[in-house]
Amino acid sequence: IHRRSEFRASKIMVDRAKENEKISFILNSVVEEVHGDSKEATSLTIRNVVTGETQEIESSGLFVAIGHTPATKFLNGALRLNEDGTIAVDGASTRTSVDGVFAAGDVVDSVYRQAISAAGMGCRAALDAQAYLNEKED
């Protein structure tokens, strides 16, 4: 399910996906809702962004990817950025160039860019923020 009519990935990657018989493509569409229980997805409601029509399709799982360009322009120089546009953090921590500001997920990670690694990094940011606040109390 892809929100555009064409892909911005490399031609090799698109061709490789198209050759895989287990992959089907639904273009100009977005996921509106995931249906299922706490253990697995069973179906998705998708909406065509051109026509507005919705449909429900069966699905036993999904991978979430939301682009390759970090959405950091809104910062307008408030935080130090890396050359690739990701937010610069201090080593393996989630501390940024501004005291008390922490960053996590795809806006920091230019390598893996996966929902699961972003979620883990979100947990690290929460722990870093908690440690920061505890230090401020002392």
SULQUIKA-V434835 format. One record per residue. RES is the residue in three letters. PSI is psi in whole degrees, 0 to 359 (NA if undefined). Layout:
res->(RES RES)
psi->(PSI PSI)
This chain:
res->(ILE HIS ARG ARG SER GLU PHE ARG ALA SER LYS ILE MET VAL ASP ARG ALA LYS GLU ASN GLU LYS ILE SER PHE ILE LEU ASN SER VAL VAL GLU GLU VAL HIS GLY ASP SER LYS GLU ALA THR SER LEU THR ILE ARG ASN VAL VAL THR GLY GLU THR GLN GLU ILE GLU SER SER GLY LEU PHE VAL ALA ILE GLY HIS THR PRO ALA THR LYS PHE LEU ASN GLY ALA LEU ARG LEU ASN GLU ASP GLY THR ILE ALA VAL ASP GLY ALA SER THR ARG THR SER VAL ASP GLY VAL PHE ALA ALA GLY ASP VAL VAL ASP SER VAL TYR ARG GLN ALA ILE SER ALA ALA GLY MET GLY CYS ARG ALA ALA LEU ASP ALA GLN ALA TYR LEU ASN GLU LYS GLU ASP)
psi->(120 134 350 173 349 165 148 0 168 150 321 315 320 314 319 317 318 331 344 115 346 356 129 157 135 110 167 36 156 155 125 323 143 128 148 203 193 351 330 157 148 331 168 142 123 152 131 123 346 311 339 354 145 155 157 132 148 142 130 5 170 154 135 125 131 58 175 355 119 134 79 0 329 343 338 45 5 329 152 134 156 170 329 4 354 157 129 132 163 100 229 358 182 12 137 187 352 125 127 3 129 148 147 161 204 338 351 323 107 3 300 316 56 148 320 320 327 320 317 319 327 321 317 318 319 318 320 318 319 316 319 313 322 320 322 330 329 NA)
